[in-house]
Amino acid sequence: MRVAKDDIDVRMAVPGVVVRQRTEFGDASGFGKISGEYFTLAAGVDTTPLFVGLEGDLCQCPHWGFVLRGQLTTTDANGGQETVNANDLFYWPPGHNVRVDADAEIVMFSPQREHSLVIGHMLEKVKG
C-alpha cells in the first residue's frame, strides 16, 4: 500500500500544525518489538537473489515506512507490482521483493525478530 502525502486526510490544521492520518495502514498484531531502520540504496539493487531460500523466495516480514528520496518497486508472490516515490508512506506486507529504480533513502519500521532473520539471511547470501 502506497500513499502520497497529499492523499492522506488532514485531520487537523491550525497555524503551525497540520496533522494527517491514514487509518487501516497495515496490521501489527501478533508482533513483539519493532525496529526502526534507515536504508540507503543505490539504483539497480534488486533483493530477488538475496531472498532465495526464504519462504517463497520472498521477504516474509511486513514493513511500514517513508521514502525520503528516490523510487522503489515491490513485487509480490503473484507478480503484482507497486512503486513508491519520495514523500510516500508505504506498507509492504509479507511476501515481497524490492527493486531500487532510483537512488533511495527510506525509513522503515519492522517487527524486530522477523526482519533480523531476513537481514541475517541476506548477510549470508552476500558472503557467497
Backbone torsions as a table, in degrees:
resi	resn	phi	psi	omega
1	MET	NA	124.4	178.3
2	ARG	-116.1	138.2	178.2
3	VAL	-136.9	120.0	174.7
4	ALA	-73.3	146.6	-177.7
5	LYS	-50.8	-45.4	-176.9
6	ASP	-70.0	-11.9	178.1
7	ASP	-94.6	0.3	178.7
8	ILE	-90.4	130.1	-177.6
9	ASP	-58.6	132.5	173.2
10	VAL	-80.9	119.6	-179.7
11	ARG	-95.0	-28.6	179.8
12	MET	-150.6	135.1	175.0
13	ALA	-140.4	110.5	177.0
14	VAL	-132.7	163.2	-179.6
15	PRO	-51.2	122.7	178.6
16	GLY	86.1	-4.3	-176.2
17	VAL	-142.1	130.1	169.3
18	VAL	-129.7	123.6	178.9
19	VAL	-113.1	120.9	176.5
20	ARG	-112.7	142.8	-179.7
21	GLN	-140.0	128.5	171.2
22	ARG	-111.1	111.6	178.4
23	THR	-84.5	169.0	-179.7
24	GLU	56.4	44.1	-176.5
25	PHE	-100.3	60.9	-178.7
26	GLY	92.1	172.1	-175.7
27	ASP	-133.2	119.4	-178.1
28	ALA	-103.8	10.0	-178.4
29	SER	-63.6	144.8	178.5
30	GLY	86.2	-5.5	178.7
31	PHE	-103.5	146.4	179.4
32	GLY	-87.9	-123.4	-176.4
33	LYS	-63.8	145.7	179.1
34	ILE	-109.6	141.5	174.2
35	SER	-107.1	145.2	173.1
36	GLY	-98.0	132.9	-172.2
37	GLU	-134.4	143.1	177.8
38	TYR	-123.3	118.7	-178.2
39	PHE	-113.8	134.6	170.4
40	THR	-114.1	120.6	-169.7
41	LEU	-131.0	136.3	179.7
42	ALA	-89.5	147.0	175.6
43	ALA	-53.7	138.5	179.4
44	GLY	98.8	-17.4	177.7
45	VAL	-62.9	134.4	179.6
46	ASP	-136.5	123.9	-176.7
47	THR	-78.8	-8.6	-174.2
48	THR	-48.7	-53.0	-179.2
49	PRO	-68.4	-26.0	-179.0
50	LEU	-73.9	-24.3	-177.3
51	PHE	-94.7	-2.5	177.5
52	VAL	-59.8	129.6	-178.4
53	GLY	104.4	-19.3	172.0
54	LEU	-79.3	164.5	178.4
55	GLU	-53.0	120.9	-179.4
56	GLY	68.8	9.6	-174.5
57	ASP	56.9	36.0	-177.8
58	LEU	-134.4	156.0	172.2
59	CYS	-70.9	125.0	-177.8
60	GLN	-102.9	21.0	179.6
61	CYS	-109.0	133.8	175.2
62	PRO	-77.8	152.4	178.5
63	HIS	-138.6	142.6	172.6
64	TRP	-119.7	135.9	-177.1
65	GLY	-164.0	-172.5	-177.5
66	PHE	-142.0	134.7	178.3
67	VAL	-92.1	115.0	178.1
68	LEU	-77.2	-41.9	176.5
69	ARG	-156.4	156.7	174.8
70	GLY	97.2	-164.4	-177.9
71	GLN	-150.4	136.0	178.8
72	LEU	-135.2	149.6	177.2
73	THR	-125.6	129.5	174.9
74	THR	-100.4	150.6	174.3
75	THR	-126.3	130.8	-179.9
76	ASP	-97.2	-179.5	-175.3
77	ALA	-60.3	-26.4	180.0
78	ASN	-92.5	4.4	-179.5
79	GLY	88.2	-0.8	177.8
80	GLY	-67.3	140.0	-178.9
81	GLN	-121.6	150.0	174.3
82	GLU	-144.8	136.8	-178.7
83	THR	-109.3	136.1	175.4
84	VAL	-117.1	146.5	-175.9
85	ASN	-127.9	171.9	176.9
86	ALA	-49.1	136.8	179.0
87	ASN	75.0	12.2	174.5
88	ASP	-94.1	138.1	162.7
89	LEU	-82.0	149.8	176.0
90	PHE	-144.3	156.0	168.7
91	TYR	-129.6	122.3	175.3
92	TRP	-109.8	109.7	178.9
93	PRO	-71.2	165.6	176.0
94	PRO	-55.4	144.8	177.0
95	GLY	96.3	59.1	-177.3
96	HIS	-147.1	158.7	166.0
97	ASN	-121.0	160.5	-177.3
98	VAL	-130.6	135.0	173.2
99	ARG	-120.8	135.3	179.8
100	VAL	-94.4	114.1	-177.2
101	ASP	-85.1	-33.4	177.6
102	ALA	-144.0	142.8	-179.7
103	ASP	-37.1	133.1	-171.2
104	ALA	-139.0	153.9	167.7
105	GLU	-131.6	130.1	179.9
106	ILE	-134.7	153.0	171.0
107	VAL	-112.6	130.6	180.0
108	MET	-130.6	154.7	172.8
109	PHE	-124.9	125.7	-173.0
110	SER	-138.8	152.7	171.4
111	PRO	-58.6	122.4	-170.6
112	GLN	-57.8	-51.1	-176.4
113	ARG	-62.1	-49.8	-175.9
114	GLU	-63.6	-44.0	-177.9
115	HIS	-74.7	-30.8	175.2
116	SER	-61.1	-37.4	176.9
117	LEU	-64.7	-42.0	178.8
118	VAL	-65.0	-45.1	179.5
119	ILE	-61.8	-42.0	176.3
120	GLY	-59.3	-41.8	177.8
121	HIS	-61.5	-44.6	179.6
122	MET	-63.2	-40.2	178.8
123	LEU	-60.7	-40.4	177.5
124	GLU	-64.2	-38.5	179.6
125	LYS	-63.8	-42.3	-177.4
126	VAL	-75.5	-18.3	174.6
127	LYS	-67.0	-25.8	178.9
128	GLY	99.2	NA	NA
